Amino acid sequence: MEVVRTGDAVTLPPGLDLSAYRIVQEALTNALKHAGPAHARVALRYRPDDVEIEVTDDGDGSGSVGGSGRGLAGLRERVSIYGGEMVAEPSAGGGYVVRARLPLAASA
């Protein structure tokens, strides 16, 4: 696994910080369960108005298919509480991507 951070990290308000943590946790759990043999990458991008979280894997999807399917739905709800956006979909080059943008102004 690789973790990359860009921009100047800021201290996030507790609710936003917990949401960012849960996004990474759920996306990595899904990669572990569903991607098969894969490399995962977590990118945190701190920008003046928002923080973007992107978790990708290069797996082939040969892992297990079990699970309730509610994990990503729960993340979408968390992101929407803060007025953010989230995408979870297969990557163009293979694997899967979970990308969320959380506005900083909504958390102030």
C-alpha positions in Angstrom: 0.0 0.0 0.0 1.1 3.5 -0.8 0.0 6.7 0.9 0.5 10.1 -0.8 -0.4 13.5 0.6 -0.3 16.7 -1.3 -1.0 20.3 -0.1 -0.7 21.7 3.3 -2.4 19.4 5.8 -5.0 21.1 8.1 -6.6 19.9 11.3 -10.1 18.9 10.3 -13.1 19.3 12.5 -13.9 16.1 14.4 -16.9 15.0 12.3 -15.1 15.7 9.0 -12.0 14.0 10.2 -14.0 10.9 11.2 -15.7 10.8 7.8 -12.3 11.0 6.0 -11.0 8.2 8.2 -14.1 6.0 7.5 -13.8 6.7 3.7 -10.2 5.4 3.7 -11.1 2.5 6.0 -14.1 1.3 4.0 -12.3 1.7 0.6 -9.3 -0.3 1.9 -11.5 -3.0 3.4 -13.3 -3.3 0.1 -10.0 -3.6 -1.8 -8.8 -6.3 0.6 -12.1 -8.2 0.2 -12.8 -7.8 -3.4 -9.8 -6.8 -5.5 -7.9 -10.1 -5.4 -4.1 -9.7 -5.5 -3.7 -5.9 -5.7 -1.7 -2.8 -4.8 -3.7 -0.1 -3.1 -3.0 3.6 -3.1 -4.4 6.3 -0.8 -4.1 9.9 -1.9 -5.0 12.8 0.3 -5.2 16.2 -1.4 -5.5 19.2 0.8 -6.7 22.2 -1.1 -7.8 25.7 0.1 -11.5 24.9 -0.1 -11.7 21.1 0.3 -9.9 17.9 1.0 -10.1 15.1 -1.6 -9.6 11.4 -0.7 -8.8 8.9 -3.4 -8.3 5.2 -2.8 -7.5 3.1 -5.8 -6.5 -0.5 -6.3 -5.2 -2.3 -9.4 -6.9 -5.6 -8.6 -8.9 -7.8 -11.0 -11.9 -8.2 -8.8 -11.2 -11.9 -8.2 -11.6 -11.6 -4.4 -14.8 -12.6 -2.5 -18.1 -11.0 -3.4 -19.6 -11.2 0.1 -20.8 -8.3 2.1 -24.0 -6.3 2.6 -23.3 -3.6 0.0 -24.1 -1.0 2.6 -20.6 0.2 3.2 -20.4 2.5 0.2 -24.0 3.7 0.7 -23.1 4.7 4.2 -20.1 6.6 2.9 -22.2 8.4 0.4 -24.5 9.5 3.2 -21.6 10.8 5.3 -20.2 12.7 2.3 -23.5 14.3 1.5 -23.9 15.5 5.1 -21.0 17.8 4.5 -22.1 18.8 1.0 -19.4 16.8 -0.7 -19.3 14.4 -3.6 -18.3 10.8 -3.9 -17.6 8.4 -6.8 -17.0 4.7 -6.4 -16.5 2.8 -9.7 -14.2 0.6 -11.7 -11.1 2.4 -12.9 -10.5 2.8 -16.6 -7.2 0.9 -16.5 -8.5 -1.8 -14.3 -9.1 -2.0 -10.5 -11.4 0.2 -8.6 -11.5 3.8 -7.3 -13.2 5.5 -4.5 -12.9 9.3 -4.6 -14.6 11.8 -2.2 -14.4 15.5 -2.0 -15.3 17.1 1.4 -15.7 20.9 1.4 -13.9 22.6 4.3 -16.4 25.5 4.5 -19.3 23.2 5.3 -17.5 21.9 8.4 -16.7 25.3 9.9 
